[in-house]
Amino acid sequence: MIPGAATFRVTLHDPAQAWPHPHARAYDTAGKPITLNRTQAITAARWIIRTYPEATWGDVYDFDLATACLTRAVMAAAGRGR
């Protein structure tokens, strides 16, 4: 689907939208981001979300393409003040 992609980070919270919207980011095996256009990001997110409807999609998930495993993403807290 996306050449060189090893994982996708998937959420229903596209940072460019004010309302819930499928969004994905792709990363290579070294963890470096791969640029996706809007269509690729939405299509990948929808594909993963429809494959795992039981997931709590208010959270952020990582999808490993090699193992087809979906796991809750560990978000870095650096830079977030609470």
N, C-alpha and C positions, 0 to 999 in steps of 0.2 A: 504494500500500500504506500508506504513512505520509505524510499531507499535509505538504508543506513540506520533506520530507527530500531532501537532495542527496547525502549519503554515509552509509555505514554502517561502523562499526568492528566487525569480527567476530573472534571467538576461540572456542576450546573451553574457556576457563577463566573461567566465570562467577564473579565475585568472591564471590557468596553461597553457592557450593557448594564442597565439599571435593574433589570428583571432577570429571573432565572433563564439561562440559555446554555445549551451544551457547549463545552469548550475543552479542548485538549492541547497539550504541548508535547512535543516529541523530543527524545533525548537519544544520543548514540550510546555505544557500549562504554565510552569513557565518561558519560554523564553530561556531555556538552549538548546544549540545545540545538535542535534542527529547526530551521525556519519553516513554518507552515503558512499557507495562505488561508484565508477565512474558510473556504470550502473544505479544505483538507482538515482543518481543526474541528469543524462542526461534524463532518462525516465520520471521522475517527471517534469522536466523543459519542455520537449517536449509536454507532456500531457497538461500542463497549457498554454503554448504558443499557441498550436493549438485550445484550448478552447476559448481563447481570442485574436483572430487575429487582432482586432481593436486597441489593446494597442500599445503604442509607445515603442517597445522593446529595444530601446536604453537606456531606464531608468531601474531602479530596482523596482520590485514589490513584495508585500507580498500577499500571497494567504492563506486565512483562510479556513481550511478544514471544520469547523463546519458550516459556513455560505455560503461557496463557493463565498466569496467576494474577488475581486482583487483590491488592493489599491496600489498607489505609495508609495514606502518605504521611510521613513524619515531616511536619512543617517546621522549619527553623524559626525559632522565636527571636532571633537577633533583629534588632531594629524595631521591635514592636513594644510600645510602651502601654502598660495597663495600670 
